[in-house]
Amino acid sequence: MLSDTFTIADQPKFFGRRKGRTIHKAKSVLLEKFLPRLRIEKDKPLQMNKLFAADIKKIYLEIGFGSGDHLAGQAGRHPEIGFIGAEVFQNGIANLLSLLTGIKEGKNLPEQITLLPGRRDNIRIFDDDIRLLFSRLPDASVDRIFLLFPDPWPKKRHASRRFVNQDNLRELARILKKGGILRIATDHPVYKTWTLRQMHTCPDFRWTATCGRDWKQEPADWIKTKYQQKALSEGRRPVFLDYERL
C-alpha cells in the first residue's frame, strides 16, 4: 500500500540549498499566489488521475528542474503530456513560474495571475525532496524521467549524497513504465563515471547507446538549459545517457 503521510522520522536527510539570492517582489508574489495552484501538496492524498486534464495520456517527471528552462520548454512542446517537476530550490521554482506566466520583475503586477496565452496547464510542482514523493507514486505511473545535471558531489566522502544510487534507482524503476526512458545528463567527469557504474549494476535498465555519438550529442528532443550553456562556455561538455526500463 502506498503511504500519503510522512512523519519527521520518515524524511531523508537533504543536502543542498533551498534558497539563494534574495527573491524580489514579482517572483515572491508568484511563489505566494501562483505556486499553490500548481503545487502537489505533501499532506494530501495524491490522485494521479486527477492531477491533469482527462485527455493527458502520458506523465513525465523531471527531478531537480533547476531554473525550469527544460521543464517549461518540454511542457510547451508537448501539451498532450503532463509534467511533474520536483525542485527544492526556491529561486529556481520562482524562475519556472516566471517562464510560465511571463511575469518578471516590475511594479505593475496583474491582479489575476494566469499562464501565458497558448500555454496549457500541464505542469505540477513538488517543491521538496523528490524522495518524499516516491512512496506516493504508483507502480508504472510515469512514462519518462529526466535527471539533468544533478549535484555531482565530487568528493569521495560525499559519494553517498549522489542521487544516482541503488536505492533511488529501485524507486525510479518501480514508478517508470516498461519501455520508458530515464535520461541522465551530466557535465562532470566524476559523476559520469559514477553513473555509468551504478547503471551497469542495475538490472532494471538497459543503456540505449550504440555508439559514442548517441550519448555525447544532444538527443533530438533536447532543450538547452542555462546551466548547460554555462558549462559549455567553461569548457565542460555534457553527456546524455538514456536508459530504457526493462
C-alpha positions in Angstrom: 0.0 0.0 0.0 1.3 3.5 -0.8 1.6 5.9 2.0 0.3 9.5 1.7 1.6 10.8 5.0 5.0 11.4 6.4 6.5 11.9 9.8 9.7 13.8 10.6 11.4 10.4 11.2 10.5 9.3 7.7 12.2 12.2 6.0 15.6 11.5 4.5 18.4 14.0 5.2 18.6 16.6 2.4 21.9 18.1 1.3 21.8 21.2 -0.8 20.5 24.8 -1.0 16.8 25.6 -0.6 17.2 29.3 -1.2 19.8 31.5 -2.8 19.9 35.3 -3.6 17.0 37.5 -2.5 13.8 36.8 -4.4 12.4 40.1 -5.5 8.8 41.2 -5.4 7.3 39.8 -8.6 8.7 36.3 -8.2 7.9 36.4 -4.5 4.3 37.1 -5.5 4.4 34.2 -7.9 5.6 31.9 -5.1 2.9 33.1 -2.8 -0.1 33.3 -5.1 0.6 31.1 -8.1 2.6 28.2 -6.8 -0.3 26.9 -4.7 -2.3 26.4 -8.0 0.4 24.0 -9.3 1.8 22.5 -6.1 1.5 18.8 -5.2 0.7 19.0 -1.5 2.8 16.9 0.8 0.0 16.3 3.3 -2.8 15.4 0.9 -3.6 12.1 -1.0 -2.0 12.0 -4.4 -4.6 11.1 -7.1 -2.7 10.7 -10.3 -5.8 10.5 -12.5 -6.8 14.0 -11.2 -3.5 15.8 -11.5 -4.1 16.9 -15.1 -7.0 17.2 -17.6 -8.6 13.9 -18.6 -7.0 13.9 -22.1 -3.5 13.9 -20.8 -2.3 10.4 -21.7 1.4 10.4 -20.5 3.2 11.7 -17.5 6.8 12.8 -17.4 8.8 13.5 -14.3 11.8 15.9 -14.0 13.8 15.6 -10.9 15.7 18.8 -9.8 14.5 21.1 -12.6 16.9 23.9 -11.7 15.8 27.2 -13.3 12.9 25.4 -15.2 14.2 26.0 -18.7 14.0 22.4 -19.8 10.7 21.7 -18.0 8.9 24.8 -19.3 10.3 24.0 -22.8 9.2 20.4 -22.8 5.8 21.2 -21.5 5.3 23.9 -24.1 6.3 21.5 -26.9 4.1 18.7 -25.6 0.7 20.0 -24.4 -0.6 16.4 -24.6 1.8 15.3 -21.8 1.5 16.1 -18.0 4.8 17.0 -16.3 5.7 16.7 -12.7 8.6 18.8 -11.7 10.4 18.3 -8.4 12.7 21.0 -7.0 13.6 22.3 -3.6 15.5 25.5 -4.7 13.0 28.4 -4.2 14.8 30.6 -6.7 14.5 28.0 -9.4 10.9 27.4 -8.7 10.3 31.2 -8.9 12.1 31.3 -12.2 9.9 28.5 -13.6 6.8 30.3 -12.6 8.1 33.4 -14.3 8.6 31.4 -17.5 5.1 30.0 -17.3 3.3 33.3 -16.7 5.6 35.8 -18.4 5.8 37.8 -15.2 9.2 39.2 -14.4 10.5 41.9 -12.2 8.3 45.0 -12.2 5.9 47.1 -10.1 2.7 46.7 -12.1 1.6 43.1 -11.4 -1.7 41.9 -12.7 -4.5 41.3 -10.2 -5.1 37.8 -11.6 -2.0 35.7 -12.4 -2.5 33.3 -15.3 -0.4 31.1 -17.7 0.9 32.8 -20.8 -1.6 32.7 -23.7 -1.4 29.4 -25.6 0.4 27.6 -22.7 -1.5 24.6 -21.4 -1.9 23.8 -17.7 0.2 20.7 -17.8 2.8 21.2 -15.1 2.6 20.3 -11.4 5.3 21.1 -8.9 6.6 19.2 -5.9 8.6 21.8 -4.0 10.5 19.4 -1.8 12.9 16.4 -1.8 11.6 14.0 -4.5 12.3 11.1 -2.2 9.3 12.3 -0.1 7.1 11.8 -3.2 8.4 8.4 -4.3 6.2 6.3 -2.0 3.1 8.1 -3.2 3.7 7.5 -6.9 2.0 4.2 -8.0 4.0 1.5 -9.8 4.5 2.1 -13.5 2.8 5.5 -13.4 5.4 7.6 -15.2 6.4 7.4 -18.9 9.7 9.2 -18.8 12.1 10.6 -16.2 14.6 13.4 -16.6 17.5 13.8 -14.2 19.6 16.6 -15.6 22.8 17.9 -14.2 22.4 16.7 -10.6 24.8 17.9 -8.0 27.9 15.7 -8.6 29.2 15.8 -5.0 32.6 15.1 -6.5 34.5 14.4 -3.3 34.8 10.8 -2.3 33.5 11.3 1.2 30.3 12.8 -0.3 29.6 9.9 -2.7 26.6 8.8 -0.6 24.9 12.1 -1.3 24.8 11.5 -5.1 21.2 11.0 -6.3 22.1 8.1 -8.7 22.4 5.2 -6.2 20.9 1.8 -6.0 18.1 2.8 -3.5 16.9 5.7 -5.7 17.2 3.6 -8.9 14.9 0.9 -7.5 12.3 3.6 -6.9 12.8 5.0 -10.4 12.4 1.6 -11.9 9.3 0.9 -9.9 7.5 4.1 -11.0 8.7 4.0 -14.6 6.6 2.1 -17.1 8.2 -0.8 -19.1 9.9 0.7 -22.1 10.0 4.1 -20.5 13.2 6.2 -20.6 15.3 7.5 -17.8 17.5 10.3 -19.1 20.5 11.4 -17.1 22.7 14.4 -18.2 25.9 15.5 -16.5 28.9 17.6 -17.3 31.1 16.3 -14.5 33.6 13.5 -15.2 33.3 12.0 -11.7 29.5 11.9 -11.9 29.6 10.4 -15.5 31.9 7.6 -14.3 29.8 7.1 -11.2 26.5 7.0 -13.1 27.8 4.5 -15.7 28.9 2.2 -13.0 25.7 2.5 -11.0 23.5 1.9 -14.0 25.6 -1.0 -15.2 24.9 -2.9 -12.0 21.2 -2.1 -12.0 19.3 -4.9 -13.7 16.1 -2.9 -14.4 17.6 -0.6 -17.1 19.3 -1.0 -20.5 21.6 1.7 -21.9 20.3 2.6 -25.3 23.5 4.0 -26.8 25.1 2.0 -29.6 27.9 4.4 -30.4 29.7 7.4 -28.8 27.6 10.0 -30.7 24.4 8.6 -29.0 25.5 9.9 -25.6 27.9 12.7 -26.5 25.5 14.6 -28.6 22.2 16.2 -27.5 19.1 14.0 -28.1 16.8 15.0 -30.9 14.2 16.3 -28.4 16.7 18.2 -26.2 16.1 21.7 -24.8 19.2 23.6 -23.8 19.4 24.9 -20.2 21.2 27.9 -18.8 23.3 25.6 -16.8 24.4 23.6 -19.9 25.3 26.8 -21.7 27.4 27.9 -18.8 29.1 24.5 -18.7 29.9 24.7 -22.4 31.3 28.3 -22.1 33.6 27.0 -19.4 34.8 24.1 -21.5 32.7 21.3 -19.9 31.0 19.0 -22.4 27.9 17.3 -21.1 26.9 13.7 -21.8 23.3 12.5 -22.3 22.6 9.0 -21.0 19.3 7.3 -21.9 18.3 4.1 -20.2 15.3 2.0 -21.1 13.2 0.4 -18.4 13.2 -3.4 -19.0 
